[in-house]
Amino acid sequence: MKYDMDELLKNALSAKEEPDYWLNQSIIKQIEEKENANMSKKNRRMRIPAVAMLTAAVVVAGSASVYAAWKYLTPQQVAEINEDQGLAAAFQSEDAVAVGEVQECGDYRVTLLGIVSGENLSKYAAMDDSGNILNDRTYVVTAIENADGTPRPDTSEDDYGEDPFFVSPLIEGLNPSIYNSVTMGGGYSEMVEDGVQYRIAECDNVEKFADRQVYLCVNDGMFYNNDAYTYDEQSGAISRNEQYQGVNALFTLPLDKSKADKKAAEEYVKQIEDEWNGNGEAEEAEEETAASEAGNAISDETDATAQAAKESEHWKLEDFENNTELVKEMELTADADGNYAYQYEISADGLASEGVLGKEELSDRDEENMAKCRRIMSGEDSQTAYIETFTLKEDGNVVLQVYKYRK
């Protein structure tokens, strides 16, 4: 996979004055040290698997010693730091496309870095509402910056997320208010480093629509913004609303037209139409009834974890004490990013767990300071599940308690 270096360098930050040799050497050394340090960072928890960051750099020497720092990660590096070697390899394959296109919208600069699509590319499995694994996906990496050069808020800062963004593919001929990441199985992970906000957005594979124009929108807000774009129902074209004052970047995704599949596209559109109109729920109910009658009901193991999640959703500390058995308790301390990492084993029950609790997950707490988020794990038999709870203390530490639940 080749990068368009001319385009990348066009958007690079270059010095106004010519640095001498020793300054260049100092810059190169600092970049190498930063890369090595950042490669060892732990993952940062976000909506989808968490990631850390590293800064890549391009140093150019000509007849005059000129340097420029390209602040963006490659999609491959994002995947590697996310400990997702499969996706990293996919971004190195011939199917991946590096773009490097930049658009400025008001106070922000948005860069489309790259895209890749295919089956089973990531080790992080996405699931639909029914628990079915979605393995045929499109992954797009973007970078968002403040146009004035001020840094974006870090994920550990209180003002992080105060100006959210929505990133989604849009398809020519399909109403974007309906056909976007929300209905196309979308999700994302996000991270901030050196003032640049990166996002890996994923959704169902859009290559089936490659015979049409497929766009990528980046607008302000948490959902698709009808005011930010214009949809021509006659031609099916989607364009930016030039009168809109906020963020409404719109890129054209470079898809391989040979991968278009009209039949699959039609079936996919019908599926979303049925779900949008409510027909899908009736069909799903019929399928579930048929499966039950055929003896293919959901397993007892799934029932146990699902029942534990449902019952414990609004439990107080007293409810846990009365209905479960406390099998593990430990105190967690926040790291530099405000997240809480943990790892433990319960040898008697053959249970092991590790994870990272994001600072934002503690924002929704009950009057006892217990976070309303619950993490449920399957037990050693079909009747058992384990529930992890997190309680914030006044000193900023978190108490992790693990309860054993039986049907």
SEBAKOL-309620 format. One record per residue (C-alpha): residue number from 1; residue in three letters; x, y, z. Coordinates in Angstrom, 3 decimals, decimal comma, always signed. Layout:
<NUM ALA <X Y Z>>
...
***
This chain:
<1 MET <+0,000 +0,000 +0,000>>
<2 LYS <+1,519 +3,338 -1,032>>
<3 TYR <+0,901 +6,725 +0,532>>
<4 ASP <+0,558 +9,900 -1,492>>
<5 MET <+3,464 +11,702 +0,135>>
<6 ASP <+2,930 +14,842 -1,934>>
<7 GLU <-0,553 +15,197 -0,466>>
<8 LEU <+0,650 +14,423 +3,039>>
<9 LEU <+3,510 +16,893 +2,899>>
<10 LYS <+1,213 +19,530 +1,445>>
<11 ASN <-0,691 +19,396 +4,743>>
<12 ALA <+2,396 +19,166 +6,926>>
<13 LEU <+3,522 +21,805 +9,375>>
<14 SER <+6,792 +23,291 +8,141>>
<15 ALA <+9,127 +25,770 +9,736>>
<16 LYS <+9,233 +29,345 +8,497>>
<17 GLU <+12,948 +29,559 +9,155>>
<18 GLU <+15,629 +27,126 +8,098>>
<19 PRO <+16,931 +24,980 +11,020>>
<20 ASP <+20,568 +23,994 +11,256>>
<21 TYR <+21,962 +20,460 +11,190>>
<22 TRP <+22,028 +19,933 +14,960>>
<23 LEU <+18,427 +21,072 +15,344>>
<24 ASN <+17,366 +18,493 +12,755>>
<25 GLN <+19,297 +15,776 +14,591>>
<26 SER <+17,701 +16,779 +17,889>>
<27 ILE <+14,217 +16,616 +16,347>>
<28 ILE <+14,862 +13,175 +14,861>>
<29 LYS <+16,133 +11,870 +18,213>>
<30 GLN <+13,099 +13,202 +20,091>>
<31 ILE <+10,735 +11,644 +17,554>>
<32 GLU <+12,420 +8,237 +17,885>>
<33 GLU <+12,298 +8,406 +21,683>>
<34 LYS <+8,606 +9,404 +21,607>>
<35 GLU <+7,735 +6,549 +19,262>>
<36 ASN <+9,485 +3,994 +21,467>>
<37 ALA <+7,831 +5,338 +24,603>>
<38 ASN <+4,363 +5,500 +23,099>>
<39 MET <+4,546 +1,995 +21,652>>
<40 SER <+4,592 +0,649 +25,228>>
<41 LYS <+1,482 +2,536 +26,347>>
<42 LYS <-1,494 +0,591 +27,619>>
<43 ASN <-4,788 +0,671 +25,791>>
<44 ARG <-7,202 +3,458 +26,639>>
<45 ARG <-10,768 +2,437 +27,133>>
<46 MET <-13,322 +3,895 +24,738>>
<47 ARG <-16,677 +2,796 +23,370>>
<48 ILE <-15,094 +0,017 +21,337>>
<49 PRO <-11,683 -1,409 +22,391>>
<50 ALA <-9,387 +1,240 +23,738>>
<51 VAL <-6,219 +2,515 +22,132>>
<52 ALA <-3,210 +4,684 +22,824>>
<53 MET <-1,303 +6,836 +20,359>>
<54 LEU <+2,029 +7,428 +18,772>>
<55 THR <+3,282 +10,292 +16,634>>
<56 ALA <+4,822 +9,558 +13,231>>
<57 ALA <+7,089 +12,058 +11,547>>
<58 VAL <+8,456 +12,852 +8,122>>
<59 VAL <+11,780 +14,659 +7,924>>
<60 VAL <+12,768 +15,982 +4,513>>
<61 ALA <+16,253 +17,175 +3,632>>
<62 GLY <+17,008 +18,925 +0,369>>
<63 SER <+19,537 +21,454 -0,862>>
<64 ALA <+18,437 +23,504 +2,125>>
<65 SER <+17,793 +21,695 +5,416>>
<66 VAL <+14,004 +21,779 +5,657>>
<67 TYR <+11,955 +19,743 +8,114>>
<68 ALA <+8,263 +19,058 +8,513>>
<69 ALA <+6,419 +17,046 +11,147>>
<70 TRP <+3,458 +14,991 +9,916>>
<71 LYS <+1,400 +14,523 +13,048>>
<72 TYR <-0,883 +11,763 +11,883>>
<73 LEU <-0,702 +8,060 +12,573>>
<74 THR <-1,085 +5,611 +9,733>>
<75 PRO <-4,124 +3,333 +10,038>>
<76 GLN <-1,720 +0,421 +10,440>>
<77 GLN <-0,127 +2,048 +13,496>>
<78 VAL <-3,512 +2,687 +15,054>>
<79 ALA <-4,372 -1,002 +14,722>>
<80 GLU <-0,988 -2,123 +16,045>>
<81 ILE <-1,273 +0,043 +19,150>>
<82 ASN <-4,763 -1,340 +19,566>>
<83 GLU <-3,081 -4,770 +19,688>>
<84 ASP <-5,108 -5,790 +16,664>>
<85 GLN <-2,532 -7,372 +14,382>>
<86 GLY <-5,156 -8,698 +12,000>>
<87 LEU <-6,497 -5,222 +11,291>>
<88 ALA <-2,950 -3,864 +11,097>>
<89 ALA <-2,140 -6,449 +8,442>>
<90 ALA <-5,351 -5,550 +6,598>>
<91 PHE <-4,284 -1,899 +6,456>>
<92 GLN <-1,015 -3,057 +4,860>>
<93 SER <-2,737 -5,193 +2,254>>
<94 GLU <-3,536 -4,309 -1,341>>
<95 ASP <-7,201 -3,955 -0,394>>
<96 ALA <-6,464 -0,999 +1,894>>
<97 VAL <-6,377 +2,562 +0,612>>
<98 ALA <-4,502 +5,439 +2,270>>
<99 VAL <-6,085 +8,782 +1,499>>
<100 GLY <-4,703 +11,755 +3,439>>
<101 GLU <-7,431 +14,163 +2,282>>
<102 VAL <-7,993 +17,213 +4,492>>
<103 GLN <-11,087 +19,379 +4,838>>
<104 GLU <-11,585 +22,408 +7,081>>
<105 CYS <-15,005 +23,185 +8,522>>
<106 GLY <-15,252 +26,243 +10,709>>
<107 ASP <-13,070 +25,724 +13,764>>
<108 TYR <-11,966 +22,191 +12,876>>
<109 ARG <-9,696 +20,335 +10,457>>
<110 VAL <-10,751 +16,802 +9,471>>
<111 THR <-8,448 +14,324 +7,719>>
<112 LEU <-9,502 +11,037 +6,133>>
<113 LEU <-6,483 +8,786 +6,670>>
<114 GLY <-7,476 +5,403 +5,247>>
<115 ILE <-10,052 +2,688 +4,671>>
<116 VAL <-10,162 -1,101 +4,432>>
<117 SER <-13,016 -3,619 +4,172>>
<118 GLY <-13,311 -7,378 +4,478>>
<119 GLU <-14,251 -10,370 +6,586>>
<120 ASN <-12,747 -11,207 +9,974>>
<121 LEU <-10,205 -8,381 +9,845>>
<122 SER <-10,328 -7,421 +13,528>>
<123 LYS <-9,992 -9,497 +16,664>>
<124 TYR <-12,630 -7,287 +18,301>>
<125 ALA <-15,964 -8,771 +17,334>>
<126 ALA <-18,902 -6,451 +16,742>>
<127 MET <-22,382 -7,815 +17,443>>
<128 ASP <-25,909 -6,849 +16,494>>
<129 ASP <-28,750 -6,440 +18,980>>
<130 SER <-29,453 -10,173 +18,827>>
<131 GLY <-25,899 -11,132 +19,710>>
<132 ASN <-24,928 -12,210 +16,199>>
<133 ILE <-21,298 -11,523 +15,274>>
<134 LEU <-20,820 -9,026 +12,449>>
<135 ASN <-17,650 -10,148 +10,692>>
<136 ASP <-17,846 -8,423 +7,280>>
<137 ARG <-16,920 -4,839 +8,042>>
<138 THR <-15,568 -1,549 +6,730>>
<139 TYR <-13,014 +0,338 +8,856>>
<140 VAL <-12,227 +4,032 +8,342>>
<141 VAL <-9,619 +6,059 +10,230>>
<142 THR <-9,967 +9,837 +10,585>>
<143 ALA <-8,146 +12,595 +12,461>>
<144 ILE <-9,818 +15,718 +13,876>>
<145 GLU <-7,941 +18,843 +14,990>>
<146 ASN <-8,722 +22,341 +16,119>>
<147 ALA <-8,014 +24,578 +13,142>>
<148 ASP <-6,302 +27,194 +15,313>>
<149 GLY <-3,701 +24,673 +16,462>>
<150 THR <-4,888 +24,393 +20,054>>
<151 PRO <-4,984 +20,786 +21,306>>
<152 ARG <-8,127 +18,698 +21,423>>
<153 PRO <-9,133 +17,695 +24,991>>
<154 ASP <-7,576 +14,464 +26,184>>
<155 THR <-9,899 +11,564 +27,012>>
<156 SER <-9,092 +12,012 +30,716>>
<157 GLU <-10,071 +15,697 +30,782>>
<158 ASP <-13,482 +16,871 +31,957>>
<159 ASP <-14,255 +18,731 +28,724>>
<160 TYR <-13,572 +15,709 +26,539>>
<161 GLY <-16,697 +14,835 +24,567>>
<162 GLU <-18,326 +18,230 +24,973>>
<163 ASP <-18,162 +18,732 +21,203>>
<164 PRO <-18,892 +15,228 +19,840>>
<165 PHE <-18,667 +14,135 +16,205>>
<166 PHE <-20,585 +11,681 +14,069>>
<167 VAL <-18,599 +9,713 +11,463>>
<168 SER <-20,448 +7,522 +8,986>>
<169 PRO <-20,509 +6,249 +5,405>>
<170 LEU <-23,391 +7,553 +3,285>>
<171 ILE <-24,585 +5,958 +0,054>>
<172 GLU <-25,705 +7,633 -3,128>>
<173 GLY <-29,403 +7,081 -3,768>>
<174 LEU <-30,220 +6,196 -0,145>>
<175 ASN <-31,663 +8,743 +2,254>>
<176 PRO <-28,748 +9,514 +4,623>>
<177 SER <-31,071 +10,266 +7,528>>
<178 ILE <-32,009 +6,576 +7,471>>
<179 TYR <-29,006 +4,845 +5,944>>
<180 ASN <-26,058 +5,766 +8,123>>
<181 SER <-23,837 +4,228 +10,781>>
<182 VAL <-26,700 +3,941 +13,280>>
<183 THR <-28,667 +1,514 +11,089>>
<184 MET <-25,571 -0,015 +9,463>>
<185 GLY <-24,176 -1,693 +12,562>>
<186 GLY <-21,765 +1,115 +13,310>>
<187 GLY <-19,394 +1,649 +16,194>>
<188 TYR <-16,101 +3,362 +16,888>>
<189 SER <-13,065 +3,720 +19,116>>
<190 GLU <-11,485 +7,078 +19,773>>
<191 MET <-8,287 +8,472 +21,265>>
<192 VAL <-6,394 +11,751 +21,608>>
<193 GLU <-2,640 +12,290 +21,483>>
<194 ASP <-0,626 +15,475 +21,048>>
<195 GLY <-3,825 +17,411 +20,601>>
<196 VAL <-5,088 +15,327 +17,661>>
<197 GLN <-8,296 +13,301 +18,023>>
<198 TYR <-8,336 +10,011 +16,114>>
<199 ARG <-11,285 +7,759 +15,409>>
<200 ILE <-11,570 +4,252 +13,990>>
<201 ALA <-15,127 +4,056 +12,689>>
<202 GLU <-16,559 +0,713 +11,615>>
<203 CYS <-19,820 -0,474 +10,099>>
<204 ASP <-21,189 -3,182 +7,833>>
<205 ASN <-19,141 -3,621 +4,658>>
<206 VAL <-20,107 -0,909 +2,162>>
<207 GLU <-18,197 -2,412 -0,781>>
<208 LYS <-21,426 -3,986 -2,022>>
<209 PHE <-22,396 -0,417 -3,008>>
<210 ALA <-19,137 +0,262 -4,872>>
<211 ASP <-20,966 +0,837 -8,169>>
<212 ARG <-22,462 +3,973 -6,559>>
<213 GLN <-20,864 +7,004 -4,966>>
<214 VAL <-20,119 +6,176 -1,343>>
<215 TYR <-19,278 +9,081 +0,957>>
<216 LEU <-17,919 +9,542 +4,457>>
<217 CYS <-19,525 +12,282 +6,513>>
<218 VAL <-18,054 +13,863 +9,632>>
<219 ASN <-20,517 +16,224 +11,303>>
<220 ASP <-20,823 +17,785 +14,727>>
<221 GLY <-23,205 +16,101 +17,145>>
<222 MET <-23,829 +12,498 +18,106>>
<223 PHE <-26,065 +11,588 +15,143>>
<224 TYR <-26,461 +12,376 +11,457>>
<225 ASN <-27,344 +16,055 +11,014>>
<226 ASN <-29,895 +16,727 +8,250>>
<227 ASP <-29,062 +20,435 +8,326>>
<228 ALA <-25,397 +19,797 +7,570>>
<229 TYR <-25,957 +18,054 +4,219>>
<230 THR <-28,264 +18,150 +1,218>>
<231 TYR <-29,854 +15,025 -0,269>>
<232 ASP <-31,162 +15,241 -3,844>>
<233 GLU <-33,935 +12,664 -4,085>>
<234 GLN <-33,951 +12,853 -7,882>>
<235 SER <-30,268 +12,177 -8,521>>
<236 GLY <-29,488 +10,497 -5,212>>
<237 ALA <-26,465 +12,762 -4,718>>
<238 ILE <-25,384 +13,890 -1,267>>
<239 SER <-23,501 +17,160 -0,787>>
<240 ARG <-22,422 +19,581 +1,909>>
<241 ASN <-24,787 +22,363 +2,871>>
<242 GLU <-22,532 +25,335 +2,182>>
<243 GLN <-24,683 +27,542 +4,425>>
<244 TYR <-24,164 +25,320 +7,449>>
<245 GLN <-21,898 +26,964 +10,038>>
<246 GLY <-20,777 +23,844 +11,876>>
<247 VAL <-18,773 +20,762 +10,917>>
<248 ASN <-19,964 +18,990 +7,759>>
<249 ALA <-16,958 +17,379 +6,111>>
<250 LEU <-17,838 +15,043 +3,250>>
<251 PHE <-15,324 +12,728 +1,588>>
<252 THR <-15,711 +10,320 -1,311>>
<253 LEU <-14,564 +6,829 -0,340>>
<254 PRO <-12,273 +5,177 -2,918>>
<255 LEU <-13,942 +1,774 -3,324>>
<256 ASP <-13,075 -0,950 -5,821>>
<257 LYS <-16,010 -1,004 -8,250>>
<258 SER <-15,352 -4,660 -9,067>>
<259 LYS <-16,502 -5,545 -5,538>>
<260 ALA <-20,012 -4,167 -6,078>>
<261 ASP <-22,791 -6,714 -5,515>>
<262 LYS <-26,203 -5,488 -6,626>>
<263 LYS <-28,099 -8,449 -5,209>>
<264 ALA <-26,446 -8,204 -1,803>>
<265 ALA <-26,992 -4,439 -1,817>>
<266 GLU <-30,712 -4,848 -2,552>>
<267 GLU <-31,119 -7,415 +0,211>>
<268 TYR <-29,266 -5,185 +2,649>>
<269 VAL <-31,399 -2,158 +1,799>>
<270 LYS <-34,572 -4,211 +2,265>>
<271 GLN <-33,341 -5,440 +5,628>>
<272 ILE <-32,811 -1,878 +6,874>>
<273 GLU <-36,157 -0,789 +5,416>>
<274 ASP <-37,939 -3,593 +7,258>>
<275 GLU <-36,217 -2,729 +10,522>>
<276 TRP <-36,942 +0,976 +10,063>>
<277 ASN <-40,618 +0,302 +9,368>>
<278 GLY <-40,953 -2,235 +12,180>>
<279 ASN <-41,397 -5,259 +9,916>>
<280 GLY <-38,126 -6,732 +11,049>>
<281 GLU <-39,328 -7,099 +14,624>>
<282 ALA <-42,291 -9,218 +13,553>>
<283 GLU <-40,104 -11,417 +11,348>>
<284 GLU <-37,565 -11,782 +14,136>>
<285 ALA <-40,307 -12,825 +16,567>>
<286 GLU <-41,540 -15,455 +14,110>>
<287 GLU <-38,014 -16,800 +13,680>>
<288 GLU <-37,496 -16,982 +17,433>>
<289 THR <-40,775 -18,829 +17,893>>
<290 ALA <-39,877 -21,305 +15,174>>
<291 ALA <-36,448 -21,870 +16,676>>
<292 SER <-37,959 -22,488 +20,088>>
<293 GLU <-40,446 -24,999 +18,701>>
<294 ALA <-37,612 -26,796 +16,936>>
<295 GLY <-35,714 -27,162 +20,181>>
<296 ASN <-33,162 -24,482 +19,342>>
<297 ALA <-33,908 -22,145 +22,235>>
<298 ILE <-31,150 -19,998 +23,688>>
<299 SER <-28,765 -21,992 +25,884>>
<300 ASP <-29,054 -22,069 +29,658>>
<301 GLU <-25,637 -20,382 +29,891>>
<302 THR <-26,867 -17,391 +27,920>>
<303 ASP <-30,034 -17,326 +30,027>>
<304 ALA <-27,981 -17,193 +33,231>>
<305 THR <-25,853 -14,219 +32,189>>
<306 ALA <-28,816 -12,419 +30,630>>
<307 GLN <-30,914 -12,954 +33,762>>
<308 ALA <-28,087 -11,709 +35,984>>
<309 ALA <-27,695 -8,577 +33,848>>
<310 LYS <-31,420 -7,865 +33,888>>
<311 GLU <-31,945 -8,428 +37,610>>
<312 SER <-28,867 -6,550 +38,806>>
<313 GLU <-29,312 -3,491 +36,585>>
<314 HIS <-30,872 -1,411 +39,373>>
<315 TRP <-29,615 -3,279 +42,425>>
<316 LYS <-28,254 -1,445 +45,442>>
<317 LEU <-25,459 -2,766 +47,655>>
<318 GLU <-28,007 -4,447 +49,940>>
<319 ASP <-29,530 -6,297 +46,964>>
<320 PHE <-26,154 -7,752 +46,057>>
<321 GLU <-25,575 -8,820 +49,651>>
<322 ASN <-28,986 -10,529 +49,825>>
<323 ASN <-29,006 -12,208 +46,406>>
<324 THR <-25,391 -13,084 +45,627>>
<325 GLU <-22,148 -14,234 +47,208>>
<326 LEU <-19,183 -11,845 +47,373>>
<327 VAL <-16,162 -13,783 +46,093>>
<328 LYS <-13,623 -11,037 +45,356>>
<329 GLU <-12,929 -7,478 +46,488>>
<330 MET <-10,030 -5,220 +45,544>>
<331 GLU <-9,223 -1,498 +45,446>>
<332 LEU <-8,174 +0,149 +42,174>>
<333 THR <-6,090 +3,300 +41,715>>
<334 ALA <-6,444 +5,562 +38,670>>
<335 ASP <-3,588 +5,772 +36,176>>
<336 ALA <-2,311 +8,999 +34,603>>
<337 ASP <-5,239 +9,011 +32,166>>
<338 GLY <-7,858 +8,596 +34,902>>
<339 ASN <-8,623 +4,959 +34,026>>
<340 TYR <-8,622 +1,948 +36,381>>
<341 ALA <-6,909 -1,265 +35,259>>
<342 TYR <-7,504 -4,565 +37,059>>
<343 GLN <-6,635 -8,249 +36,839>>
<344 TYR <-7,561 -11,083 +39,175>>
<345 GLU <-8,211 -14,816 +39,507>>
<346 ILE <-10,621 -16,785 +41,656>>
<347 SER <-8,931 -20,173 +41,659>>
<348 ALA <-11,717 -21,964 +43,532>>
<349 ASP <-14,164 -21,123 +40,758>>
<350 GLY <-11,721 -21,209 +37,855>>
<351 LEU <-12,469 -17,550 +37,042>>
<352 ALA <-9,984 -15,028 +35,674>>
<353 SER <-10,734 -11,495 +34,507>>
<354 GLU <-8,869 -8,379 +33,449>>
<355 GLY <-9,948 -5,077 +32,001>>
<356 VAL <-9,862 -1,299 +32,187>>
<357 LEU <-12,619 +0,824 +33,708>>
<358 GLY <-12,862 +4,170 +31,928>>
<359 LYS <-13,257 +7,318 +33,976>>
<360 GLU <-16,425 +8,184 +32,064>>
<361 GLU <-18,060 +4,922 +33,172>>
<362 LEU <-18,120 +6,242 +36,736>>
<363 SER <-20,099 +9,346 +35,846>>
<364 ASP <-23,464 +7,575 +36,236>>
<365 ARG <-23,638 +6,444 +39,878>>
<366 ASP <-26,347 +5,772 +42,444>>
<367 GLU <-26,577 +7,425 +45,868>>
<368 GLU <-24,139 +4,845 +47,271>>
<369 ASN <-21,534 +5,909 +44,684>>
<370 MET <-21,824 +2,532 +42,933>>
<371 ALA <-21,437 +2,886 +39,165>>
<372 LYS <-24,524 +1,798 +37,289>>
<373 CYS <-22,408 -0,079 +34,750>>
<374 ARG <-22,222 -3,810 +35,438>>
<375 ARG <-19,901 -6,355 +33,837>>
<376 ILE <-21,372 -9,853 +33,601>>
<377 MET <-19,392 -13,071 +32,977>>
<378 SER <-20,484 -16,653 +32,438>>
<379 GLY <-19,826 -18,993 +35,309>>
<380 GLU <-18,426 -22,513 +35,530>>
<381 ASP <-21,815 -24,079 +34,816>>
<382 SER <-25,015 -23,116 +33,030>>
<383 GLN <-26,626 -21,863 +36,240>>
<384 THR <-23,892 -19,458 +37,331>>
<385 ALA <-22,767 -15,974 +36,387>>
<386 TYR <-20,427 -13,399 +37,927>>
<387 ILE <-21,167 -9,691 +38,320>>
<388 GLU <-18,454 -7,048 +38,613>>
<389 THR <-19,431 -3,792 +40,348>>
<390 PHE <-17,420 -0,587 +40,789>>
<391 THR <-17,839 +1,886 +43,665>>
<392 LEU <-16,071 +5,262 +43,696>>
<393 LYS <-14,519 +6,281 +47,030>>
<394 GLU <-14,016 +9,836 +48,285>>
<395 ASP <-10,242 +9,540 +47,781>>
<396 GLY <-10,724 +8,780 +44,081>>
<397 ASN <-9,983 +5,064 +44,291>>
<398 VAL <-12,494 +2,487 +43,091>>
<399 VAL <-13,611 -0,637 +44,947>>
<400 LEU <-14,117 -3,592 +42,596>>
<401 GLN <-16,438 -6,270 +43,989>>
<402 VAL <-17,179 -9,557 +42,241>>
<403 TYR <-20,399 -11,361 +43,101>>
<404 LYS <-21,354 -14,928 +42,307>>
<405 TYR <-24,910 -15,227 +40,993>>
<406 ARG <-26,931 -18,435 +40,643>>
<407 LYS <-30,305 -18,840 +38,937>>
***
